[in-house]
Amino acid sequence: RRDRIYWEVKLGRKDGKVSLAANVKSLPSQTDVITETLKVFAKFGLNTEDFFALLGAHTIGTASCKLITDRINSIDRSFIVLNFNPLFLVMLQQACPIGCDGSRRVALDTGSELVFDTSIFKNILNGSAVLNIDQSLLNIPTIYRLLQEFLTFERFNTIFVRPMNRMSEIEVKTGLNGEIRRNCS
C-alpha cells in the first residue's frame, strides 16, 4: 500500500534506559527559527532536504493546544504569519480557544492524519500547517521547490528514508550507558 513506508534499519543500537522528552536537548524546538534549526541539523550531517523530509513525518500525529495557542491567539497577531490561511486559523482557534485545556490535541495533518502521505506539504502550501515551523517553510525560497517536489509520494518516500537512517546514528549510547531495546515502543 502507498501509505505504508518501510526501510532497512541497523540492528543493535543502544538507547537510553529511560525515554523522556525533557531529556532531549540536542534537537530544536518547533518554535525555533528555521535558519537556526537548519544549523542544528547540519551539525548532525543533515542537509536542508533531509530536514525538510523529516518534517514530512508531521503527516501523522497531533499537537497539544499549548504548543500552538500563542501562535493562533496572539492579540497583536505577531505570531500569525502572513501566509496563514484565515479559514484554517479560525478552525484552529475554535479547536484551541484562549483558556482551553492545553492538553487538548489537534491533528497535525488535516484530512489524512492517520495516513502516511504527502498531504502535509499540500497543507503548508495552502497556509494550513498547524505548527509554526511547518508554515514558516514558505518563507525560504529554496524550500518552495522542495514542497512542490515532495507532493509526489515516490520522491518524498525516497528522500525520507535517508535522514531517518542518519537520525538512528545520532547520540548512540555505548558501554553501560544504554541498552539494546527488545521493545521499541
Residue, then its C-alpha position, 0 to 999 in steps of 0.5 A: r500500500r502507498d501509505r505504508i513506508y518501510w526501510e532497512v534499519k541497523l540492528g543493535r543500537k543502544d538507547g537510553k534506559v529511560s525515554l523522556a522528552a525533557n531529556v532531549k536537548s540536542l534537537p530544536s524546538q518547533t518554535d525555533v527559527i528555521t535558519e537556526t534549526l537548519k544549523v542544528f541539523a547540519k551539525f548532525g550531517l543533515n542537509t536542508e532536504d533531509f530536514f525538510a523530509l523529516l518534517g514530512a513525518h508531521t503527516i501523522g500525529t497531533a499537537s497539544c493546544k499549548l504548543i500552538t495557542d500563542r501562535i493562533n491567539s496572539i492579540d497583536r497577531s505577531f505570531i500569525v504569519l502572513n501566509f496563514n490561511p484565515l479559514f484554517l486559523v479560525m478552525l484552529q482557534q475554535a479547536c484551541p480557544i484562549g483558556c482551553d485545556g492545553s492538553r487538548r490535541v489537534a491533528l497535525d495533518t488535516g484530512s489524512e492524519l492517520v495516513f502516511d502521505t504527502s498531504i502535509f506539504k499540500n497543507i503548508l502550501n495552502g497556509s494550513a500547517v498547524l505548527n509554526i515551523d511547518q508554515s514558516l517553510l514558505n518563507i525560504p525560497t529554496i524550500y518552495r521547490l522542495l514542497q512542490e517536489f515532495l507532493t509526489f509520494e515516490r520522491f518524498n518516500t525516497i528522500f525520507v528514508r535517508p535522514m531517518n537512517r542518519m537520525s538512528e546514528i545520532e547520540v548512540k549510547t555505548g558501554l553501560n550507558g544504554e541498552i539494546r531495546r527488545n521493545c521499541s515502543 
